[in-house]
Amino acid sequence: MLAGRLAVTEGVYTATAVRGLAEANDVDMPICAAVCDVVEGRASVRDVIGQLMQRPLKAED
């Protein structure tokens, strides 16, 4: 995915680390997980947007 990029892509290398920290500390970070899925080629942007939009609404603490 990144091979054809001509511009700087922020967060590509830190997204996996952040996801690992979130999982280790039992913190739900669905946007970070979605970014990882796209960057690592497991899902398309269209797929993750659909998944994120289907999450139930809840108040933030």
N, C-alpha and C positions, 0 to 999 in steps of 0.2 A: 504494500500500500504506500509506503513512504518513498520507494525508489524513484517514482516519477515526480516527486515534489521539488519545486524550485524555490520555495519559501520556507521560512522557519516554522516548524510545527511545535507549538508550545505544549508541554506536558506529556509528550509521548513516552519519555523515559521514566518519568516519575509516577505515571498512572498505575503501573503495576506495583510499585512500592507502596503507594497510598492504599491500594486495594488490599494488599497483604496486611498492612497495619490495621485497617478497618476490620478485616476478618479476625485478626488476632485479638482485637479488643471488642469484638461483638458489636460493631457499629455498622448500621445499615447505610450504605452509600451507593444508591442505585445509579446515579449519574456517572460516578467513577467506574463502576462495574461495566456500564454501557460503553464508556470510552475505551476501556480495556478490550471489550469484546470486538469493537470495531477495529481498533489498532492492531489487534492480534489476529484479525481475519475470521473470527468466529461468527460475526453477524454484520449485516449492512446497517448503514445509518437509518434507513427506512424502518428496518426491523426493530432496532432499539428505541426509536422514537415511539413507535406503536406500543411497545412493551411499557415504556415509561408513562405514556399517556393513559394506559389502562390500570395503572396502580390506583388503589383506593386513596381518596383524599383523607388527610389526617392533620391535626394541629401539630405544629412544631413546638418542641419543649424549649 
